[in-house]
Amino acid sequence: MAQLMNAEAYMTLAGALDELARRGFTARFQVFDGGLRAAGGEETMRPKDLVVREYYRFEGISDPDDMAILYAIESTSGVRGTLADAFGVYSDPATSAVMQDIPIRANGSGP
């Protein structure tokens, strides 16, 4: 089950991805050269140009390997998308390095 980090909770990572896409977070971000790039895109966005609008942590009830975190991210240029990573010991160091520099601001709390 997802740990609630915003006003909504999702039972599965797939369910959260579907709902966030429905709400406009349609890009799938990938870590690229110290920033994020939308899958299929050519622009690498730097952490200073990004903000986390929501995030959810999923914990596998029967299998600790199922732990993940999902970020809903928006760029200053208006690109909205998601980035998922393993949580805990299986997290990607490159993803963690980029995400620590991106501020968390809930929707409606500034750019």
Buried (B, 14 or more C-beta within 10 A) or exposed (E): EBEEBBEEEBEEBEEBBEEBBEBEBEBBBBBBEEBBBBEEBEEBBBBEBBBBBBBBBBBEEEEEEBBBBBBBBBBEEEBBBBBBBBBEEEBEEEBEEBBEEBEBEBEEEEE
